[in-house]
């Protein structure tokens, strides 16, 4: 499946945005050029959250497993352009499935292990999943059995495949494919019959937005390679780097920030899941990690526990990515005093990439609260694609471009990192000039207006521990509770997770309701655990605007009193 028109692709080439190379080209170079080098490493505590003992694979072993999986995918009838839904934790099998799908043009659509049947069904309907891939058990659930039971409700899903055991009858086991390719001629013939193109869709990740229905963000080889100068370039990654991936490899942070740089550089990718601070520190020491990513709260917590830091050798660590919220100069200064450069990443699945690091914003206090303005505005850069980005800051009331500092507006972008549009043409994320509307509010700062200062999301997305939660998704299910007349979900500030879900509820006349009742109801509807409300506020009525819109800003302010 091609994402951009031939005219757009030709324009990208002329502008220097794209070349003829694909991620498959890079993968093949690593397999050929460094077959005995360590490539992929499981977390040492894998058996605590997933079946199987921790694995450590060379590029030759990766290649054998990838060909085995690709052959099995072809055997069950998957072909180029098919979309496969994948629900796996950060284990080596997830990385291998991505590569196997890439080899035959199958589109991978990963989603968090926390998602339940409610979320899976919505994504399957939108994307038309041809297959589902999971494990016998995921997050203590019999996930293969659960997805097999759901298959009858998903007309496009032809097969369910899984790793591990035991598997219910009807689920295709993928374990044997990890050790050998049973269909080598089928795979070889298929590979000869098709040419991988930079415009081939490779991934379909998901963003909640603020609606109840998720939106798919497709990406091709070409625009992934346009993103990598930032995610691999800012930390200076190369083939000798060792990456520790703590974010789930299902969206921009895990896939774009860790997985794709691994495919590009051929370095070592060390997996981690779920987040465990002791395991995190241990892996940095034992694997000699050079770059990782972590929420700001975790990095601050480590600085506040000098005894823990003193017990570990973190001398290999060179850079650490973080972001998604305001940082503190204390955290940046504390880590940089230990020789670890803090990189402030602010991004999205759709292609927003703002990156502050020592070369472009050397002052820790500025890097904590400011981001570089896209394009060429006088700041130094180590990212060659920075000058290819163009932007607008738009006053949403007047529609006029903002050209002065201190005035809030929505950031809008054009450039090689911006996606083609949502899957199936849902919504229109671009303005009349073709700029992507980020939905994020910023202001220009600095003597040359060279900085952006994030003021908040234009919409009401809740971000809990890095997971984006659609308020409408929570509201839609709570609204169905027989005791609820009206509901509004908002994010309440939390020092550790950033935000937690709070629901304001107007009960039906004569009824009263408690938080445990709401949670029990949502669990019965198979909602993901991380979306469950953690606070309930019962109110008689909602504050509203003159046109009757619920004023969520006022509800959030009540939580601060």
C-alpha positions in Angstrom: 0.0 0.0 0.0 1.4 3.4 -1.1 0.7 6.4 1.2 1.7 9.4 -0.9 0.9 10.2 -4.6 3.7 9.7 -7.2 3.8 13.4 -7.6 4.4 13.9 -3.9 7.1 11.3 -3.8 8.9 12.9 -6.7 8.7 16.3 -4.9 10.1 14.7 -1.7 13.1 13.4 -3.7 13.7 16.8 -5.3 13.6 18.5 -1.9 16.0 16.0 -0.5 13.4 14.6 1.9 13.5 11.1 0.6 16.0 8.8 -1.2 15.5 5.4 -2.8 16.6 3.6 0.4 14.2 1.6 2.6 14.6 0.3 6.2 14.7 -3.2 4.6 18.0 -2.1 2.9 19.5 -1.2 6.2 18.3 -4.4 7.9 19.9 -6.5 5.1 23.2 -4.7 5.5 23.4 -5.5 9.2 22.6 -9.2 8.6 25.3 -9.4 5.9 27.9 -7.1 7.5 27.8 -8.1 11.2 26.1 -11.5 11.5 27.8 -12.4 14.8 27.2 -9.1 16.6 24.7 -9.0 19.5 21.5 -7.3 18.1 18.5 -7.9 20.4 18.3 -8.6 24.1 15.3 -9.4 26.3 14.8 -8.0 29.8 16.4 -10.3 32.5 13.0 -10.4 34.3 11.1 -11.4 31.1 9.7 -14.5 32.8 7.9 -12.2 35.4 5.7 -10.6 32.7 5.9 -12.9 29.6 6.4 -16.6 28.9 9.9 -17.9 28.0 13.4 -17.3 29.2 15.2 -14.1 28.3 16.8 -14.3 24.8 19.9 -12.7 23.4 20.1 -12.8 19.6 22.9 -12.0 17.1 22.0 -10.5 13.7 22.3 -14.0 12.2 19.9 -15.4 14.7 17.5 -12.4 14.1 17.7 -13.1 10.4 16.8 -16.8 10.8 13.8 -16.0 13.0 12.6 -13.2 10.8 12.7 -15.4 7.7 10.9 -18.1 9.6 8.1 -15.7 10.7 7.9 -14.2 7.2 7.5 -17.6 5.7 4.8 -18.5 8.2 2.9 -15.3 7.4 2.9 -16.2 3.8 1.8 -19.7 4.5 -1.3 -18.5 6.3 -2.2 -16.2 3.4 -0.9 -12.8 4.5 0.4 -10.6 1.6 1.6 -7.1 1.0 -0.9 -4.5 2.1 -2.6 -6.7 4.7 -2.8 -5.1 8.2 -1.9 -7.2 11.2 -2.9 -6.1 14.7 -0.1 -7.0 17.2 -0.5 -7.1 21.0 2.8 -8.1 22.6 5.0 -6.6 25.4 8.5 -5.5 24.8 10.0 -8.9 24.1 12.3 -10.0 21.2 9.3 -11.6 19.4 7.7 -8.1 18.9 10.9 -6.8 17.2 11.1 -9.9 15.1 7.4 -9.7 13.9 8.0 -6.1 12.8 11.0 -7.1 10.6 9.2 -10.2 9.2 6.2 -8.1 8.2 8.5 -5.5 6.6 10.2 -8.2 4.5 6.9 -9.1 2.8 5.1 -5.8 2.8 2.6 -6.6 5.6 1.6 -3.5 7.6 2.1 -3.9 11.4 -0.4 -2.2 13.7 0.8 -2.5 17.3 -1.2 -1.6 20.3 -0.6 -1.6 24.1 -0.9 -4.8 26.1 -3.2 -2.9 28.4 -5.9 -2.7 25.7 -8.9 -5.1 26.1 -11.6 -6.3 23.7 -13.3 -2.9 23.7 -10.3 -1.2 22.2 -9.2 -4.0 19.9 -12.6 -4.3 18.2 -12.6 -0.5 17.5 -9.2 -0.6 15.8 -9.9 -3.8 13.9 -13.0 -2.3 12.4 -11.2 0.8 11.3 -8.1 -0.9 9.9 -9.6 -4.1 8.7 -7.1 -6.3 10.4 -6.4 -9.4 8.4 -4.8 -11.2 11.4 -4.0 -10.7 15.1 -0.7 -11.7 16.7 -0.2 -12.0 20.4 1.1 -14.4 23.0 -0.6 -17.2 25.0 -0.5 -15.0 28.0 -0.2 -11.2 28.1 -0.3 -9.2 31.4 -1.6 -12.3 33.2 -4.5 -12.7 30.7 -5.2 -15.6 28.4 -4.8 -13.3 25.5 -4.7 -15.8 22.7 -8.0 -17.3 23.9 -9.5 -13.8 24.4 -8.6 -12.6 20.8 -9.7 -15.9 19.3 -13.1 -15.4 21.0 -13.3 -11.9 19.6 -12.5 -13.1 16.1 -16.2 -14.0 15.5 -17.1 -10.3 15.9 -14.3 -9.2 13.4 -15.3 -10.2 9.9 -11.9 -9.2 8.3 -9.7 -11.2 10.7 -8.8 -14.4 9.0 -6.4 -15.8 11.5 -5.1 -15.5 15.1 -1.4 -16.3 15.7 0.5 -16.5 19.0 3.7 -17.3 20.7 3.9 -19.5 23.8 1.6 -22.3 25.1 -0.9 -23.7 25.7 -2.8 -22.3 22.8 -6.5 -23.0 22.2 -7.5 -24.9 19.0 -7.7 -22.5 16.1 -4.7 -20.3 17.1 -1.7 -20.7 14.9 1.5 -21.2 16.9 4.5 -19.1 15.8 7.1 -20.8 18.1 8.6 -23.2 15.5 9.0 -20.3 13.0 11.5 -18.7 15.3 14.1 -21.4 14.8 13.7 -22.2 11.0 11.9 -21.2 7.9 9.6 -24.0 6.8 8.7 -22.1 3.6 12.1 -20.9 2.2 11.1 -21.3 -1.5 7.8 -19.5 -0.9 9.5 -16.7 0.8 12.3 -16.5 -1.8 9.8 -16.5 -4.7 7.7 -13.8 -3.1 10.6 -11.6 -2.3 11.7 -11.8 -6.0 8.3 -10.9 -7.2 8.1 -7.6 -5.4 10.3 -4.6 -4.8 10.2 -2.7 -1.5 9.5 1.0 -2.2 10.1 3.9 0.1 6.4 4.8 -0.2 5.2 1.3 1.0 3.2 1.6 4.2 5.2 0.0 7.0 3.4 0.8 10.3 -0.1 1.8 11.5 0.1 3.2 15.0 -2.8 4.6 16.9 -3.5 8.0 18.5 -6.5 8.5 20.8 -7.1 12.1 19.9 -10.0 13.4 22.0 -12.7 11.5 20.3 -14.0 8.1 21.5 -12.8 6.4 18.3 -9.0 6.0 17.8 -7.3 7.3 14.7 -4.7 5.3 12.7 -1.4 7.0 11.8 0.2 5.2 8.8 3.9 5.6 8.0 6.0 4.5 5.0 9.7 3.7 4.9 10.4 7.1 3.5 8.8 9.2 6.2 10.2 6.9 9.0 13.7 7.6 7.5 12.9 11.3 7.5 12.1 11.1 11.3 15.3 9.2 12.2 17.8 12.1 11.7 16.1 13.5 14.9 15.6 10.4 17.0 18.9 8.9 16.1 20.8 12.1 15.4 20.1 14.1 18.6 21.7 11.4 20.8 24.4 10.7 18.2 23.6 7.0 17.8 25.8 4.7 15.7 26.4 1.0 15.3 28.3 0.8 18.6 25.4 2.3 20.6 23.4 0.3 23.1 19.8 1.4 23.4 17.6 0.5 26.4 13.9 0.7 25.4 11.7 1.4 28.3 8.7 2.7 26.4 6.2 0.2 24.8 7.2 -0.2 21.2 3.7 0.7 19.9 3.9 4.4 19.1 6.2 7.3 18.6 8.3 7.0 21.7 9.0 3.3 21.5 8.9 2.7 17.7 10.3 6.0 16.4 12.6 6.7 19.4 14.1 3.3 19.9 13.1 0.6 17.4 13.6 2.4 14.1 17.0 3.9 15.2 18.0 0.3 15.9 17.1 -0.8 12.4 18.9 2.2 11.0 22.2 1.9 12.9 22.5 -1.8 13.5 23.3 -1.2 17.2 22.2 -3.3 20.1 18.6 -3.0 21.3 17.9 -4.0 24.9 14.2 -4.4 25.9 12.5 -3.5 29.2 8.9 -4.0 30.3 7.0 -3.2 32.4 9.0 -0.3 34.0 10.9 -1.4 37.0 13.4 1.1 38.5 15.8 -1.6 39.9 15.8 -3.5 36.6 16.3 -0.3 34.7 19.4 0.6 36.7 20.7 -3.0 36.5 20.3 -3.2 32.7 22.2 0.1 32.2 25.1 -1.4 34.2 25.1 -5.0 32.8 24.5 -4.1 29.2 26.7 -1.0 29.2 23.8 1.1 27.9 24.7 4.3 26.1 21.2 5.8 25.5 17.8 5.3 27.0 14.5 7.1 27.5 12.6 7.7 30.8 9.8 9.9 32.2 11.1 13.0 34.0 9.7 11.8 37.3 11.9 8.7 37.2 15.0 10.7 36.5 14.2 13.1 39.3 13.5 10.2 41.7 16.9 8.6 41.0 18.7 11.9 41.8 16.8 12.1 45.1 18.1 8.6 45.9 21.9 9.0 45.7 22.4 5.7 47.6 20.8 3.8 44.7 22.8 5.7 42.1 26.0 5.1 44.1 25.5 1.3 44.1 25.3 1.1 40.2 27.9 1.8 37.6 26.2 4.1 35.0 29.4 5.3 33.5 28.5 3.9 30.0 25.4 6.2 29.8 25.9 9.2 27.5 22.4 10.5 26.7 18.9 10.2 28.1 15.7 11.2 26.4 12.7 12.5 28.3 9.9 14.9 27.8 6.1 15.1 27.3 5.9 17.5 30.2 7.8 20.5 31.7 11.3 19.5 32.9 13.2 20.9 35.8 16.7 22.5 35.7 17.5 20.4 38.8 17.0 17.2 36.9 18.9 18.3 33.9 21.8 19.7 35.9 21.9 16.7 38.2 22.3 14.2 35.3 24.7 16.3 33.3 26.9 16.7 36.3 27.2 12.9 36.1 28.1 13.1 32.4 24.6 12.2 31.0 23.2 14.7 28.5 19.4 15.2 28.9 17.5 15.5 25.6 14.0 17.1 25.7 11.8 15.3 23.1 8.4 16.7 22.4 6.6 14.8 19.6 3.6 12.9 18.3 2.8 10.0 16.1 1.8 12.4 13.4 5.3 13.8 13.1 5.6 16.7 15.5 9.3 16.8 16.4 10.7 19.4 18.8 14.0 18.5 20.4 16.1 20.4 22.9 19.6 19.2 23.6 23.0 20.6 24.8 24.1 21.9 21.4 21.0 24.0 20.6 19.8 24.9 24.1 22.9 24.6 26.4 21.4 26.3 29.5 19.5 23.7 31.6 16.9 26.1 32.8 16.0 27.1 29.3 16.1 23.5 28.0 13.7 22.5 30.8 11.0 24.9 29.7 11.7 25.9 26.1 12.0 24.0 22.8 13.7 25.1 19.5 11.5 26.7 17.0 11.3 24.6 13.8 13.1 25.7 10.7 16.2 28.0 10.6 15.9 30.5 13.4 19.6 30.9 14.4 20.0 28.0 16.8 22.8 25.5 16.1 21.7 21.9 15.2 23.1 18.5 14.8 20.0 17.3 12.9 20.3 17.8 9.1 16.6 17.9 8.5 15.9 20.7 10.9 16.1 23.4 8.2 13.5 21.5 6.1 10.7 22.2 8.5 8.4 25.1 8.0 5.8 26.2 10.6 3.0 28.6 11.4 1.7 29.7 14.8 -2.0 30.5 14.3 -4.4 32.5 16.4 -7.4 30.2 16.6 -9.8 33.0 17.1 -8.8 35.1 14.2 -6.9 32.6 12.0 -4.1 35.1 11.6 -0.4 34.1 11.8 1.4 35.1 15.0 4.6 37.0 14.4 5.3 38.4 17.8 6.4 36.8 21.1 4.2 36.1 24.0 1.0 35.4 22.0 -0.6 31.9 22.2 -1.4 30.0 19.1 -1.7 26.6 17.6 1.5 25.2 16.1 1.2 24.0 12.5 3.9 22.2 10.5 5.1 21.1 7.1 8.1 18.9 6.4 9.5 15.5 5.9 8.4 14.1 9.2 4.7 14.9 8.8 2.5 12.0 8.0 0.2 11.6 5.0 -3.0 11.7 6.9 -5.1 9.5 9.1 -6.0 6.0 8.0 -9.0 5.8 5.8 -9.1 9.6 5.4 -10.7 10.1 8.8 -10.8 13.8 9.6 -8.6 16.3 7.9 -5.6 17.2 10.0 -4.3 19.8 7.6 -5.2 23.5 7.2 -5.9 25.3 3.9 -2.2 25.8 3.3 -1.3 22.2 3.8 0.1 22.6 7.3 -0.5 19.8 9.9 -2.6 21.2 12.8 -0.9 19.8 15.9 -3.6 20.8 18.3 -0.8 22.1 20.7 -0.7 25.7 21.9 2.7 27.5 22.1 4.1 31.0 22.2 7.3 32.3 20.7 10.0 33.5 23.1 13.6 34.7 22.9 15.2 37.8 21.4 15.0 36.3 17.9 11.8 34.4 18.6 13.9 31.3 18.3 12.2 29.3 21.0 8.7 27.8 21.5 7.1 27.6 25.0 4.4 24.9 25.4 1.3 26.3 26.9 -1.0 23.3 26.8 -3.0 21.0 24.5 -5.6 22.6 22.4 -7.8 19.7 23.2 -8.3 17.8 26.4 -6.2 14.6 26.0 -5.2 13.0 29.2 -1.7 11.6 29.4 -1.2 9.1 32.2 2.4 7.7 32.5 3.0 8.3 28.8 -0.3 6.7 27.7 -2.7 9.0 25.9 -6.3 8.6 27.1 -9.3 9.9 25.1 -11.7 11.5 27.6 -14.6 10.8 25.2 -13.7 7.0 25.3 -14.0 7.0 29.1 -17.1 9.2 29.0 -18.9 7.1 26.4 -18.8 4.0 28.7 -19.5 5.8 32.0 -22.4 7.5 30.4 -24.0 4.0 29.9 -24.1 3.3 33.6 -27.7 3.3 34.7 -27.0 5.7 37.6 -25.3 8.3 35.5 -27.0 11.3 33.9 -23.9 13.2 32.7 -20.2 12.7 32.9 -17.0 14.6 32.0 -13.5 13.1 32.2 -10.5 15.3 32.9 -6.9 14.8 33.8 -5.9 15.6 37.4 -2.2 16.4 38.0 0.0 13.7 39.5 3.6 14.0 40.4 4.6 10.5 39.3 2.4 9.8 36.3 1.8 13.3 35.0 -2.0 12.9 35.1 -4.6 10.5 36.3 -8.2 10.2 35.2 -10.9 12.0 37.2 -14.6 11.7 36.3 -17.1 14.4 37.2 -20.6 12.8 37.3 -24.1 14.2 37.6 -26.1 11.2 38.9 -29.6 10.4 37.7 -32.3 11.9 39.9 -32.7 10.0 43.2 -29.5 8.0 42.6 -26.1 8.0 44.2 -22.9 6.5 42.8 -19.4 5.6 44.0 -16.1 5.2 42.3 -15.9 1.4 43.0 -19.3 1.0 41.2 -18.0 2.9 38.1 -14.8 0.9 38.1 -16.6 -2.4 38.3 -18.9 -1.4 35.5 -16.0 -0.3 33.2 -14.2 -3.6 33.9 -17.3 -5.5 32.9 -17.1 -3.6 29.6 -13.5 -4.7 29.1 -11.9 -1.3 29.3 -8.1 -1.1 29.6 -7.0 -0.8 33.2 -4.9 2.3 32.7 -8.0 4.2 31.5 -10.0 3.5 34.7 -10.9 6.6 36.7 -8.9 7.1 39.9 -11.1 9.9 41.3 -14.8 10.6 41.3 -16.4 14.0 41.8 -20.2 14.0 42.2 -21.7 17.3 41.2 -25.2 18.7 40.8 -24.4 20.3 37.4 -21.6 21.2 35.1 -20.2 24.7 34.4 -21.1 25.5 30.8 -20.3 28.2 28.2 -22.9 30.4 26.7 -23.5 27.8 24.0 -23.9 25.0 26.5 -20.4 23.4 26.2 -19.0 21.9 29.4 -16.1 24.0 30.6 -13.5 21.3 31.4 -11.0 24.0 32.3 -13.1 24.9 35.3 -13.5 21.3 36.3 -9.7 20.8 36.2 -9.3 24.0 38.3 -11.5 22.5 41.0 -9.0 19.7 41.4 -6.3 22.2 42.2 -8.1 23.8 45.1 
